[in-house]
Amino acid sequence: MIKVLFFGPVAERVGASEVQVKFHAGMILQDVRAHLQALHPEAFEIVCFAAVNGAHIHDMSLPLADYSEVVFMSRFSGG
Amino acid sequence: MKDAVRIQQEDFSQDEEIKALQASSKRMGGIATFIGCARDFSEGREVTEISFDAYGSMAVAEMNKLRDEAMTRFGLLDARIVHRVGVIGAGEQIVFIAAGAEHRAPALQACHWLIDELKQCVPIWKKEVTPQGDAWVTPHP
């Protein structure tokens, strides 16, 4: 399973702070994004960044390992 | 002693943070600080409180990276960054940054750089609570 976390405005639009996506061999980050974007298009309108296991990821073709933690995030507004 | 980089719900004491900074070196000739506070007015609306959400583990990691980079880039002797999360009332403190260096110029530059970078790189989001409803804040460029 891939654990996907959402925070702030993205979590509000998804209606959850965490979902699970079934892992399959050869899975890449874009697969997870495409799956969730189809379910929550309004949330992904504001997604600007992705992280895997706590690190910023710019390459959506990144291969994922089972039990990875993925986060899709909107622009930050701390401070 | 508390960690130099923290995310916490409770308020912080700038006096305690500055004492901790000063305790790290007696060569410190300049200390610059920044405190971000919750305003009671934004975008033409009254704001009663601000609610902060954070990807905690990554936020602390990113804040530590910023501190490390500032130490190197500006030749700091020490730096501290504290950011609150949860619900913060209008007028309360949100974020504290302190940069200590041998001289004032790098301390001031580092403090300015740190808050600008924090806003860009640290996964924290704020929602303003107003009498007209709640709204997530869209970052200013």
Backbone of each chain as ProteinMPNN parsed JSONL, in Angstrom:
{"seq_chain_A": "MIKVLFFGPVAERVGASEVQVKFHAGMILQDVRAHLQALHPEAFEIVCFAAVNGAHIHDMSLPLADYSEVVFMSRFSGG", "coords_chain_A": {"N_chain_A": [[0.829, -1.198, 0.0], [0.389, 2.261, -0.685], [0.808, 5.078, 1.228], [-0.964, 8.018, 1.237], [-0.813, 11.375, 1.976], [-2.596, 14.358, 2.867], [-2.722, 17.87, 3.288], [-3.891, 20.932, 4.82], [-5.411, 23.153, 2.511], [-5.652, 21.293, 0.433], [-6.297, 18.901, 1.693], [-8.764, 19.639, 2.686], [-10.262, 19.899, 0.337], [-10.121, 17.299, -0.655], [-11.367, 16.002, 1.353], [-10.328, 14.401, 3.254], [-7.49, 13.489, 5.261], [-5.773, 11.496, 4.803], [-5.23, 8.817, 2.561], [-5.248, 5.497, 1.188], [-3.468, 3.887, -1.386], [-3.47, 1.205, -3.586], [-0.563, -0.685, -4.019], [1.431, -1.511, -6.885], [3.695, -3.526, -8.797], [6.281, -1.74, -10.413], [5.15, 0.705, -10.166], [4.854, 4.24, -10.486], [5.301, 7.67, -9.367], [3.574, 9.355, -10.792], [1.506, 7.642, -11.448], [0.094, 7.374, -9.068], [-0.673, 9.987, -8.664], [-2.299, 10.425, -10.945], [-4.364, 8.617, -10.51], [-5.535, 9.6, -8.136], [-6.149, 12.185, -8.885], [-8.153, 11.831, -10.708], [-10.176, 11.073, -9.04], [-10.438, 13.239, -7.332], [-10.612, 15.891, -8.683], [-10.922, 18.653, -8.157], [-9.329, 19.111, -5.965], [-6.782, 18.645, -6.94], [-6.441, 20.748, -8.595], [-5.14, 22.716, -7.208], [-2.767, 21.636, -6.435], [0.684, 21.84, -6.184], [3.129, 20.827, -5.463], [4.987, 17.807, -4.786], [5.839, 15.218, -2.503], [7.9, 12.529, -1.477], [8.304, 10.206, 0.966], [9.052, 12.281, 2.69], [10.691, 13.975, 1.212], [11.108, 16.567, -1.189], [9.886, 16.078, -4.461], [10.472, 16.346, -7.862], [10.371, 14.955, -10.168], [8.015, 13.236, -11.721], [8.115, 10.707, -12.645], [9.26, 9.102, -10.837], [10.076, 5.975, -9.46], [8.095, 4.081, -7.19], [8.316, 2.545, -3.979], [6.773, -0.164, -2.222], [4.719, 0.736, 0.55], [5.537, 3.363, 0.596], [5.448, 6.85, 1.546], [3.483, 9.325, 0.366], [2.933, 12.697, -0.555], [0.781, 15.215, -1.685], [0.83, 18.584, -2.373], [-0.357, 21.959, -1.882], [0.623, 25.396, -2.651], [2.744, 26.807, -0.155], [1.967, 28.513, 2.947], [3.003, 29.402, 5.322], [4.455, 31.133, 8.186]], "CA_chain_A": [[0.0, 0.0, 0.0], [1.027, 3.573, -0.649], [0.077, 6.007, 2.099], [-0.973, 9.366, 0.663], [-1.246, 12.37, 2.96], [-3.013, 15.678, 2.379], [-2.724, 18.887, 4.341], [-4.435, 22.26, 4.55], [-6.496, 23.302, 1.531], [-5.812, 20.08, -0.375], [-7.037, 17.967, 2.545], [-10.155, 20.105, 2.759], [-10.936, 19.59, -0.937], [-10.237, 15.842, -0.764], [-12.283, 15.543, 2.398], [-9.594, 13.44, 4.088], [-6.073, 13.819, 5.412], [-4.964, 10.339, 4.421], [-5.865, 7.72, 1.822], [-4.331, 4.419, 0.806], [-3.548, 3.476, -2.785], [-2.885, -0.136, -3.696], [0.73, -0.703, -4.708], [1.692, -2.581, -7.849], [5.077, -3.509, -9.277], [6.538, -0.77, -11.475], [4.37, 1.922, -9.928], [5.585, 5.505, -10.386], [4.557, 8.72, -8.662], [2.514, 9.858, -11.657], [0.371, 6.711, -11.368], [-0.689, 7.721, -7.869], [-1.293, 11.298, -8.909], [-3.375, 10.3, -11.938], [-5.465, 7.9, -9.858], [-6.225, 10.473, -7.177], [-6.657, 13.364, -9.593], [-9.429, 11.447, -11.314], [-11.175, 11.011, -7.964], [-10.564, 14.544, -6.65], [-10.045, 16.889, -9.609], [-10.907, 20.006, -7.579], [-8.182, 19.196, -5.052], [-5.522, 18.686, -7.687], [-6.303, 22.067, -9.247], [-4.243, 23.585, -6.428], [-1.546, 20.908, -6.077], [1.882, 22.387, -6.845], [4.335, 20.104, -5.052], [4.835, 16.434, -4.3], [6.948, 14.713, -1.692], [7.893, 11.093, -1.215], [9.067, 9.907, 2.187], [9.535, 13.512, 3.309], [11.595, 14.753, 0.357], [10.504, 17.16, -2.381], [10.14, 15.323, -5.695], [10.077, 17.093, -9.064], [10.271, 13.993, -11.26], [6.829, 12.414, -11.47], [8.362, 9.33, -13.08], [9.977, 8.414, -9.754], [9.496, 4.687, -9.051], [7.716, 4.011, -5.772], [8.392, 1.265, -3.271], [5.602, -0.427, -1.381], [4.698, 1.428, 1.85], [6.022, 4.744, 0.495], [4.551, 7.92, 2.003], [3.404, 10.332, -0.697], [2.134, 13.871, -0.192], [0.522, 16.206, -2.733], [0.687, 19.802, -1.576], [-0.542, 23.264, -2.531], [1.654, 26.349, -2.242], [2.82, 26.955, 1.302], [1.587, 29.848, 3.425], [3.414, 29.559, 6.716], [5.128, 32.377, 8.534]], "C_chain_A": [[0.867, 1.251, 0.0], [0.171, 4.457, 0.251], [0.184, 7.407, 1.493], [-1.562, 10.326, 1.688], [-1.639, 13.672, 2.268], [-3.048, 16.637, 3.57], [-3.442, 20.146, 3.857], [-5.53, 22.251, 3.498], [-6.699, 22.06, 0.662], [-6.615, 19.048, 0.425], [-8.515, 18.35, 2.607], [-10.917, 19.733, 1.487], [-11.086, 18.083, -1.146], [-11.28, 15.319, 0.228], [-11.656, 14.497, 3.296], [-8.15, 13.898, 4.19], [-5.175, 12.659, 5.024], [-5.814, 9.356, 3.626], [-4.799, 6.679, 1.498], [-4.556, 4.111, -0.671], [-2.821, 2.142, -2.915], [-1.614, -0.088, -4.543], [0.737, -1.795, -5.768], [3.116, -2.439, -8.364], [5.21, -2.519, -10.437], [5.798, 0.544, -11.303], [5.282, 3.156, -9.855], [4.677, 6.556, -9.749], [3.386, 9.238, -9.5], [1.288, 8.946, -11.63], [-0.538, 7.071, -10.193], [-1.409, 9.046, -8.089], [-2.488, 11.158, -9.865], [-4.604, 9.625, -11.327], [-6.263, 8.841, -8.945], [-6.807, 11.714, -7.845], [-8.002, 13.057, -10.242], [-10.551, 11.425, -10.269], [-11.466, 12.387, -7.356], [-10.008, 15.657, -7.529], [-9.947, 18.287, -9.002], [-9.738, 20.178, -6.609], [-6.885, 19.362, -5.835], [-5.377, 19.953, -8.529], [-5.299, 22.947, -8.516], [-2.964, 22.861, -6.008], [-0.376, 21.431, -6.905], [3.124, 21.556, -6.573], [3.961, 18.677, -4.662], [6.052, 16.079, -3.458], [6.776, 13.21, -1.535], [8.831, 10.836, -0.044], [9.766, 11.168, 2.733], [10.466, 14.351, 2.474], [10.83, 15.295, -0.845], [10.871, 16.327, -3.608], [9.624, 16.145, -6.878], [9.828, 16.157, -10.241], [9.106, 13.033, -10.984], [6.997, 10.979, -11.974], [9.132, 8.531, -12.021], [9.312, 7.076, -9.432], [9.192, 4.687, -7.555], [7.928, 2.612, -5.233], [7.106, 1.088, -2.477], [5.802, 0.246, -0.02], [5.345, 2.816, 1.796], [4.972, 5.7, 1.055], [4.614, 9.045, 0.978], [2.531, 11.489, -0.21], [1.989, 14.764, -1.42], [0.106, 17.5, -2.044], [0.396, 21.025, -2.449], [0.604, 24.175, -2.101], [1.574, 26.594, -0.742], [2.437, 28.38, 1.715], [1.907, 30.025, 4.903], [4.057, 30.922, 6.952], [4.144, 33.45, 8.936]], "O_chain_A": [[1.936, 1.287, 0.608], [-1.039, 4.569, 0.057], [1.283, 7.915, 1.266], [-2.663, 10.118, 2.198], [-1.088, 14.035, 1.229], [-3.361, 16.252, 4.697], [-3.579, 20.387, 2.657], [-6.464, 21.452, 3.568], [-7.814, 21.806, 0.204], [-7.51, 18.399, -0.116], [-9.395, 17.49, 2.583], [-12.07, 19.305, 1.547], [-12.064, 17.635, -1.745], [-11.972, 14.333, -0.029], [-12.357, 13.785, 4.015], [-7.648, 14.605, 3.317], [-3.958, 12.815, 4.925], [-6.967, 9.095, 3.969], [-3.601, 6.961, 1.534], [-5.692, 4.079, -1.144], [-1.707, 1.973, -2.419], [-1.598, 0.477, -5.637], [0.14, -2.857, -5.592], [3.674, -1.341, -8.363], [4.36, -2.468, -11.325], [5.817, 1.397, -12.191], [6.347, 3.115, -9.238], [3.468, 6.366, -9.612], [2.318, 9.527, -8.959], [0.16, 9.418, -11.772], [-1.764, 7.071, -10.308], [-2.582, 9.205, -7.751], [-3.558, 11.712, -9.612], [-5.739, 10.016, -11.597], [-7.493, 8.871, -8.979], [-7.839, 12.23, -7.416], [-8.879, 13.918, -10.315], [-11.708, 11.717, -10.568], [-12.585, 12.666, -6.926], [-9.028, 16.302, -7.157], [-9.006, 19.025, -9.292], [-9.218, 21.284, -6.457], [-6.003, 20.125, -5.441], [-4.319, 20.202, -9.108], [-4.676, 23.82, -9.12], [-2.151, 23.438, -5.285], [-0.422, 21.465, -8.135], [4.069, 21.575, -7.362], [2.831, 18.374, -4.278], [7.152, 16.583, -3.685], [5.66, 12.694, -1.469], [10.004, 11.209, -0.073], [10.914, 11.116, 3.174], [10.992, 15.35, 2.964], [10.015, 14.595, -1.446], [12.021, 15.921, -3.773], [8.473, 16.583, -6.884], [9.151, 16.526, -11.2], [9.199, 12.146, -10.136], [6.127, 10.136, -11.757], [9.596, 7.422, -12.284], [8.113, 7.038, -9.158], [9.955, 5.234, -6.758], [7.743, 1.621, -5.94], [6.442, 2.058, -2.11], [6.92, 0.313, 0.492], [5.667, 3.386, 2.839], [3.775, 5.41, 1.045], [5.669, 9.639, 0.754], [1.521, 11.28, 0.462], [2.969, 15.035, -2.114], [-0.831, 17.525, -1.246], [0.841, 21.113, -3.594], [1.449, 23.787, -1.295], [0.498, 26.59, -0.145], [2.566, 29.324, 0.935], [1.187, 30.702, 5.636], [4.182, 31.742, 6.042], [4.547, 34.567, 9.261]]}, "seq_chain_B": "MKDAVRIQQEDFSQDEEIKALQASSKRMGGIATFIGCARDFSEGREVTEISFDAYGSMAVAEMNKLRDEAMTRFGLLDARIVHRVGVIGAGEQIVFIAAGAEHRAPALQACHWLIDELKQCVPIWKKEVTPQGDAWVTPHP", "coords_chain_B": {"N_chain_B": [[17.924, 22.05, 27.229], [15.84, 23.601, 24.78], [15.208, 22.446, 21.397], [16.852, 23.996, 18.61], [15.425, 24.312, 16.328], [12.046, 24.146, 15.846], [8.629, 22.926, 15.759], [5.617, 23.764, 17.193], [2.671, 23.741, 19.296], [2.247, 25.403, 21.481], [2.815, 28.739, 22.794], [5.802, 30.743, 22.372], [8.759, 31.994, 24.047], [10.435, 34.879, 23.386], [12.527, 35.901, 24.83], [13.617, 33.653, 26.124], [14.454, 32.225, 23.89], [16.379, 33.923, 22.79], [18.228, 33.994, 24.859], [19.086, 31.336, 24.775], [20.265, 31.332, 22.283], [22.343, 33.169, 22.692], [23.818, 31.767, 24.53], [25.217, 29.987, 23.052], [27.533, 31.087, 22.028], [30.131, 33.376, 22.87], [31.12, 35.119, 21.154], [29.371, 36.456, 19.717], [28.316, 39.3, 18.169], [26.185, 40.524, 17.047], [22.699, 40.186, 17.0], [19.895, 39.338, 15.232], [16.371, 39.451, 15.076], [13.182, 38.076, 14.157], [9.728, 38.289, 14.47], [6.772, 36.856, 13.583], [3.379, 37.737, 13.546], [-0.127, 37.123, 14.235], [-2.398, 38.854, 12.351], [-5.279, 40.977, 12.862], [-6.783, 41.656, 10.739], [-7.298, 41.261, 7.323], [-7.057, 41.335, 3.815], [-9.245, 43.039, 3.65], [-10.982, 42.049, 5.527], [-12.157, 41.287, 8.833], [-10.193, 39.367, 11.019], [-10.392, 36.728, 13.205], [-8.977, 34.559, 14.222], [-6.209, 32.4, 13.343], [-5.716, 29.372, 11.718], [-3.339, 26.847, 11.658], [-1.915, 24.362, 9.607], [0.339, 21.65, 9.172], [2.828, 19.699, 7.518], [4.352, 17.995, 9.521], [6.857, 16.465, 10.048], [8.324, 16.821, 7.694], [8.346, 19.571, 7.559], [9.903, 20.33, 9.79], [12.31, 19.161, 9.014], [12.868, 20.639, 6.691], [13.098, 23.188, 7.794], [15.363, 22.817, 9.37], [17.219, 22.387, 7.33], [17.208, 24.922, 6.16], [18.222, 26.445, 8.292], [20.8, 25.328, 8.485], [21.813, 26.055, 5.985], [21.713, 28.833, 6.141], [23.512, 29.272, 8.22], [25.914, 28.622, 6.968], [25.915, 30.218, 4.616], [25.774, 32.872, 5.564], [27.667, 32.931, 7.508], [26.958, 32.485, 10.191], [26.938, 32.322, 13.8], [25.051, 31.059, 15.282], [21.601, 30.006, 14.995], [18.048, 30.194, 15.332], [14.82, 28.774, 14.885], [11.415, 28.888, 15.277], [8.18, 27.695, 14.882], [4.735, 28.043, 15.241], [1.837, 25.886, 15.34], [-1.616, 24.862, 14.849], [-4.428, 26.51, 16.364], [-4.322, 29.981, 16.385], [-4.758, 32.964, 18.014], [-5.834, 36.294, 17.022], [-3.307, 38.718, 17.053], [-1.537, 37.164, 18.439], [1.688, 35.466, 18.679], [3.308, 33.889, 15.898], [5.596, 32.932, 14.471], [9.091, 32.622, 15.097], [12.292, 33.866, 14.513], [15.748, 33.862, 14.893], [18.956, 35.143, 14.37], [22.361, 34.895, 14.892], [25.462, 36.53, 14.747], [28.935, 37.491, 14.26], [28.897, 40.129, 13.549], [26.544, 42.831, 12.833], [25.501, 43.026, 10.188], [25.535, 40.472, 8.692], [23.84, 39.079, 10.435], [21.389, 40.448, 10.29], [20.85, 40.185, 7.531], [20.671, 37.41, 7.289], [18.468, 36.82, 8.892], [16.37, 38.052, 7.497], [16.547, 36.609, 5.093], [15.979, 34.024, 6.014], [13.241, 34.107, 6.87], [11.969, 34.693, 4.468], [12.659, 32.447, 2.909], [11.568, 30.419, 4.456], [8.839, 30.837, 4.072], [8.611, 30.047, 1.446], [9.532, 27.395, 1.289], [8.78, 25.678, 3.368], [6.519, 23.238, 4.419], [3.796, 24.392, 5.462], [0.54, 25.541, 6.176], [-1.891, 28.159, 6.246], [-5.048, 29.104, 7.554], [-7.406, 31.597, 7.528], [-9.673, 32.631, 9.959], [-12.72, 34.102, 9.9], [-15.501, 36.359, 10.614], [-17.112, 36.104, 8.427], [-16.611, 33.625, 7.465], [-14.312, 30.849, 6.836], [-11.05, 30.887, 5.291], [-8.507, 29.578, 3.284], [-5.214, 30.77, 3.049], [-3.888, 32.386, 0.258], [-0.685, 32.354, -0.977], [1.362, 35.31, -1.085], [3.252, 36.595, -3.849]], "CA_chain_B": [[17.642, 23.192, 26.349], [14.937, 23.256, 23.679], [15.841, 22.381, 20.078], [16.975, 25.289, 17.919], [14.392, 24.336, 15.285], [10.881, 23.436, 16.41], [7.233, 23.252, 15.478], [4.917, 23.505, 18.453], [1.382, 24.421, 19.446], [2.291, 26.41, 22.541], [3.518, 29.987, 22.513], [7.24, 30.725, 22.683], [9.285, 33.194, 24.703], [11.608, 35.363, 22.642], [13.638, 36.063, 25.789], [14.268, 32.341, 26.302], [15.128, 31.846, 22.644], [17.585, 34.749, 22.63], [19.201, 33.504, 25.849], [19.641, 30.079, 24.257], [21.148, 31.705, 21.171], [23.549, 33.796, 23.245], [24.588, 30.761, 25.267], [25.997, 29.171, 22.121], [28.818, 31.712, 21.701], [30.388, 34.717, 23.42], [31.698, 35.923, 20.065], [28.227, 37.014, 18.991], [28.244, 40.75, 18.308], [24.902, 40.994, 16.527], [21.581, 39.237, 16.955], [18.7, 39.879, 14.569], [15.208, 38.586, 15.314], [11.918, 38.374, 13.472], [8.542, 37.628, 15.019], [5.56, 37.003, 12.787], [2.198, 37.705, 14.417], [-1.421, 36.985, 13.568], [-3.1, 40.129, 12.226], [-6.734, 40.868, 13.061], [-7.422, 42.205, 9.55], [-6.603, 40.793, 6.132], [-7.847, 41.368, 2.578], [-10.478, 43.771, 3.886], [-11.892, 41.345, 6.443], [-11.719, 41.069, 10.205], [-9.722, 38.001, 11.258], [-10.439, 36.461, 14.645], [-7.886, 33.632, 14.527], [-5.614, 31.725, 12.19], [-5.489, 27.951, 11.974], [-2.187, 26.376, 10.887], [-1.717, 22.929, 9.391], [1.724, 21.432, 8.725], [3.392, 18.353, 7.345], [5.298, 18.246, 10.604], [8.203, 15.902, 9.931], [9.021, 17.468, 6.583], [8.521, 20.993, 7.898], [11.079, 20.449, 10.668], [13.493, 18.841, 8.199], [13.139, 21.785, 5.807], [13.576, 24.296, 8.629], [16.756, 22.499, 9.722], [18.038, 22.644, 6.138], [17.348, 26.379, 6.029], [19.149, 26.907, 9.338], [22.157, 24.922, 8.098], [22.249, 26.858, 4.842], [21.942, 30.207, 6.621], [24.765, 29.271, 9.003], [27.031, 28.614, 6.021], [25.84, 31.338, 3.664], [25.998, 34.156, 6.224], [28.691, 32.784, 8.539], [26.346, 32.695, 11.507], [27.408, 31.547, 14.944], [23.914, 30.214, 15.663], [20.293, 30.489, 14.528], [16.919, 29.453, 15.889], [13.556, 28.953, 14.156], [10.277, 28.25, 15.963], [6.901, 28.0, 14.209], [3.581, 27.448, 15.921], [0.739, 25.336, 14.55], [-2.872, 24.852, 15.593], [-5.221, 27.74, 16.264], [-3.611, 31.107, 16.99], [-5.65, 34.119, 18.055], [-5.338, 37.558, 16.482], [-2.364, 39.392, 17.94], [-0.569, 36.229, 19.03], [2.903, 35.169, 17.932], [3.263, 32.72, 15.022], [6.908, 32.4, 14.109], [10.25, 33.33, 15.655], [13.579, 33.584, 13.886], [16.871, 34.63, 15.427], [20.245, 34.853, 13.738], [23.461, 35.516, 15.634], [26.728, 36.545, 14.013], [29.926, 38.375, 14.882], [28.546, 41.516, 13.243], [25.11, 43.001, 12.606], [25.044, 42.89, 8.805], [25.114, 39.103, 8.359], [22.708, 38.662, 11.278], [20.176, 41.031, 9.698], [20.614, 39.571, 6.218], [20.266, 36.017, 7.481], [17.115, 36.807, 9.448], [15.486, 38.372, 6.37], [16.598, 35.474, 4.168], [15.323, 32.855, 6.622], [11.772, 34.175, 6.849], [11.539, 34.592, 3.07], [12.806, 31.056, 2.477], [10.591, 29.606, 5.201], [7.533, 30.967, 3.42], [8.654, 29.366, 0.156], [10.005, 26.005, 1.299], [8.359, 24.853, 4.51], [5.12, 22.844, 4.214], [2.853, 24.868, 6.482], [-0.558, 26.256, 5.518], [-2.715, 28.876, 7.219], [-6.443, 29.405, 7.216], [-7.909, 32.705, 8.33], [-11.036, 32.464, 10.454], [-13.346, 35.43, 9.928], [-16.953, 36.282, 10.851], [-17.777, 35.736, 7.162], [-16.24, 32.253, 7.115], [-12.889, 30.531, 6.847], [-10.442, 30.886, 3.961], [-7.077, 29.284, 3.223], [-4.474, 31.925, 2.535], [-3.105, 32.221, -0.967], [0.572, 33.066, -0.725], [1.767, 36.455, -1.902], [4.493, 36.292, -4.562]], "C_chain_B": [[16.756, 22.739, 25.186], [15.71, 23.245, 22.355], [15.845, 23.757, 19.424], [15.922, 25.438, 16.832], [13.215, 23.517, 15.785], [9.584, 23.865, 15.738], [6.464, 22.88, 16.735], [3.595, 24.251, 18.481], [1.483, 25.583, 20.433], [3.081, 27.647, 22.105], [4.994, 29.831, 22.883], [7.611, 32.039, 23.365], [10.498, 33.663, 23.927], [12.786, 35.558, 23.582], [14.384, 34.735, 25.971], [15.042, 31.938, 25.055], [16.425, 32.644, 22.468], [18.651, 34.319, 23.647], [19.875, 32.231, 25.358], [20.612, 30.371, 23.12], [22.461, 32.261, 21.718], [24.438, 32.796, 23.97], [25.493, 29.945, 24.351], [27.358, 29.782, 21.811], [28.94, 33.083, 22.354], [31.029, 35.63, 22.37], [30.602, 36.662, 19.291], [28.134, 38.522, 19.228], [26.937, 41.325, 17.8], [23.879, 39.88, 16.499], [20.402, 39.939, 16.295], [17.555, 38.91, 14.8], [14.035, 39.041, 14.454], [10.82, 37.612, 14.2], [7.379, 37.915, 14.089], [4.354, 36.837, 13.692], [0.925, 37.596, 13.585], [-2.123, 38.339, 13.551], [-4.607, 39.926, 12.411], [-7.501, 41.393, 11.845], [-6.633, 41.751, 8.335], [-7.547, 40.834, 4.942], [-9.217, 42.001, 2.814], [-11.456, 43.107, 4.841], [-11.287, 41.284, 7.839], [-11.298, 39.605, 10.356], [-9.693, 37.76, 12.764], [-9.328, 35.508, 15.083], [-7.381, 32.998, 13.244], [-5.322, 30.288, 12.593], [-4.362, 27.469, 11.059], [-2.181, 24.856, 10.811], [-0.303, 22.757, 8.857], [1.975, 19.957, 8.474], [4.609, 18.346, 8.271], [6.713, 17.749, 10.386], [8.984, 16.578, 8.81], [9.283, 18.939, 6.887], [9.755, 21.177, 8.784], [12.358, 20.16, 9.894], [13.862, 20.018, 7.305], [13.652, 22.986, 6.61], [15.017, 24.059, 9.073], [17.691, 22.739, 8.541], [18.277, 24.14, 5.966], [18.326, 26.923, 7.064], [20.582, 26.579, 8.954], [22.682, 25.8, 6.963], [22.548, 28.295, 5.267], [23.248, 30.295, 7.41], [25.968, 29.373, 8.07], [27.063, 29.881, 5.185], [26.209, 32.669, 4.314], [27.052, 34.082, 7.337], [28.155, 32.999, 9.939], [27.038, 31.86, 12.573], [26.298, 30.624, 15.444], [22.638, 30.823, 15.075], [19.212, 29.609, 15.142], [15.655, 29.792, 15.097], [12.469, 28.188, 14.91], [9.003, 28.669, 15.232], [5.785, 27.3, 14.966], [2.592, 26.88, 14.912], [-0.502, 25.273, 15.44], [-3.572, 26.189, 15.425], [-4.549, 28.856, 17.059], [-4.513, 32.343, 16.896], [-5.006, 35.369, 17.469], [-4.449, 38.244, 17.52], [-1.317, 38.475, 18.543], [0.613, 36.003, 18.102], [2.739, 33.883, 17.109], [4.64, 32.102, 14.857], [7.999, 33.276, 14.706], [11.502, 32.893, 14.914], [14.623, 34.457, 14.561], [18.141, 34.173, 14.744], [21.325, 35.611, 14.494], [24.758, 35.407, 14.856], [27.707, 37.457, 14.738], [29.539, 39.843, 14.698], [27.085, 41.611, 12.804], [24.667, 42.683, 11.184], [24.659, 41.446, 8.456], [23.937, 38.607, 9.207], [21.398, 39.166, 10.684], [19.835, 40.385, 8.359], [20.086, 38.145, 6.364], [18.826, 35.93, 7.987], [16.094, 37.059, 8.342], [15.403, 37.182, 5.412], [15.815, 34.281, 4.733], [13.808, 32.94, 6.566], [11.254, 34.094, 5.419], [11.592, 33.144, 2.588], [11.802, 30.144, 3.179], [9.233, 29.644, 4.507], [7.474, 30.184, 2.104], [8.784, 27.851, 0.276], [9.418, 25.104, 2.377], [6.864, 24.534, 4.407], [4.21, 23.137, 5.414], [1.796, 25.685, 5.743], [-1.389, 26.964, 6.586], [-4.092, 29.182, 6.659], [-6.926, 30.512, 8.133], [-9.368, 32.449, 8.686], [-11.635, 33.852, 10.621], [-14.84, 35.277, 10.227], [-17.722, 35.87, 9.589], [-17.47, 34.296, 6.738], [-14.734, 32.081, 7.104], [-12.344, 30.544, 5.423], [-8.956, 30.566, 4.071], [-6.376, 30.445, 2.545], [-3.711, 31.546, 1.273], [-1.826, 33.016, -0.814], [0.775, 34.254, -1.647], [3.05, 36.094, -2.624], [5.709, 36.905, -3.864]], "O_chain_B": [[16.907, 21.629, 24.675], [16.721, 23.931, 22.204], [14.955, 24.575, 19.658], [15.565, 26.554, 16.456], [13.361, 22.338, 16.109], [9.449, 24.978, 15.23], [6.649, 21.791, 17.279], [3.413, 25.253, 17.79], [0.866, 26.629, 20.23], [3.895, 27.6, 21.182], [5.378, 28.913, 23.607], [6.898, 33.039, 23.278], [11.484, 32.936, 23.815], [13.934, 35.395, 23.169], [15.614, 34.696, 25.974], [16.138, 31.385, 25.141], [17.444, 32.098, 22.047], [19.839, 34.285, 23.326], [21.086, 32.064, 25.505], [21.658, 29.731, 23.01], [23.545, 31.883, 21.274], [25.658, 32.956, 24.019], [26.425, 29.289, 24.815], [28.258, 29.067, 21.372], [27.981, 33.854, 22.389], [31.425, 36.758, 22.663], [30.877, 37.393, 18.339], [27.9, 38.967, 20.352], [26.609, 42.477, 18.084], [24.154, 38.773, 16.036], [19.967, 41.0, 16.743], [17.738, 37.695, 14.731], [13.915, 40.209, 14.083], [10.972, 36.429, 14.507], [7.041, 39.071, 13.836], [4.302, 35.916, 14.508], [0.902, 37.928, 12.4], [-2.411, 38.907, 14.605], [-5.138, 38.846, 12.15], [-8.719, 41.558, 11.902], [-5.406, 41.853, 8.327], [-8.701, 40.419, 5.043], [-10.22, 41.56, 2.254], [-12.606, 43.529, 4.964], [-10.068, 41.235, 8.004], [-11.985, 38.708, 9.867], [-9.047, 38.5, 13.507], [-8.798, 35.635, 16.187], [-8.034, 33.051, 12.202], [-4.763, 30.02, 13.656], [-4.417, 27.655, 9.844], [-2.407, 24.161, 11.801], [0.202, 23.636, 8.158], [1.406, 19.088, 9.135], [5.73, 18.648, 7.861], [7.669, 18.513, 10.52], [10.169, 16.874, 8.964], [10.322, 19.481, 6.512], [10.559, 22.08, 8.551], [13.373, 20.829, 10.09], [15.038, 20.356, 7.175], [14.535, 23.711, 6.153], [15.806, 25.001, 9.143], [18.808, 23.228, 8.712], [19.389, 24.575, 5.667], [19.164, 27.766, 6.746], [21.474, 27.418, 9.072], [23.834, 26.232, 6.975], [23.518, 28.897, 4.808], [23.995, 31.265, 7.286], [26.918, 30.109, 8.339], [28.099, 30.534, 5.06], [26.876, 33.5, 3.697], [27.293, 35.071, 8.029], [28.811, 33.618, 10.776], [27.643, 30.827, 12.283], [26.568, 29.543, 15.966], [22.605, 31.998, 14.708], [19.435, 28.433, 15.431], [15.445, 30.936, 14.694], [12.595, 26.986, 15.149], [8.777, 29.855, 14.994], [5.88, 26.115, 15.289], [2.521, 27.338, 13.771], [-0.446, 25.59, 16.628], [-3.333, 26.911, 14.456], [-4.247, 28.701, 18.242], [-4.968, 32.709, 15.812], [-3.781, 35.485, 17.427], [-4.795, 38.335, 18.698], [-0.321, 38.943, 19.096], [0.558, 36.302, 16.909], [2.118, 32.92, 17.558], [4.83, 30.905, 15.074], [7.859, 34.495, 14.809], [11.739, 31.702, 14.714], [14.404, 35.649, 14.775], [18.375, 32.979, 14.561], [21.218, 36.818, 14.709], [25.114, 34.336, 14.366], [27.349, 38.115, 15.715], [29.806, 40.685, 15.555], [26.466, 40.607, 12.449], [23.584, 42.134, 10.981], [23.553, 41.219, 7.966], [23.131, 37.803, 8.739], [20.422, 38.422, 10.583], [18.675, 40.077, 8.087], [19.172, 37.731, 5.651], [18.062, 35.066, 7.557], [15.078, 36.369, 8.257], [14.317, 36.8, 4.978], [15.079, 33.614, 4.006], [13.148, 31.95, 6.248], [10.209, 33.491, 5.177], [10.663, 32.673, 1.931], [11.258, 29.218, 2.577], [8.562, 28.62, 4.371], [6.409, 29.717, 1.703], [8.222, 27.108, -0.529], [9.551, 23.882, 2.297], [6.038, 25.442, 4.318], [3.91, 22.273, 6.237], [2.108, 26.424, 4.809], [-1.574, 26.445, 7.687], [-4.27, 29.473, 5.476], [-6.866, 30.391, 9.357], [-10.183, 32.097, 7.833], [-11.127, 34.673, 11.385], [-15.384, 34.18, 10.104], [-18.837, 35.355, 9.672], [-18.021, 33.811, 5.75], [-13.979, 33.027, 7.329], [-13.065, 30.254, 4.468], [-8.232, 31.192, 4.844], [-6.887, 31.026, 1.588], [-2.998, 30.543, 1.222], [-1.867, 34.218, -0.551], [0.415, 34.22, -2.824], [3.87, 35.356, -2.077], [6.836, 36.746, -4.334]]}, "name": "protein", "num_of_chains": 2, "seq": "MIKVLFFGPVAERVGASEVQVKFHAGMILQDVRAHLQALHPEAFEIVCFAAVNGAHIHDMSLPLADYSEVVFMSRFSGGMKDAVRIQQEDFSQDEEIKALQASSKRMGGIATFIGCARDFSEGREVTEISFDAYGSMAVAEMNKLRDEAMTRFGLLDARIVHRVGVIGAGEQIVFIAAGAEHRAPALQACHWLIDELKQCVPIWKKEVTPQGDAWVTPHP"}
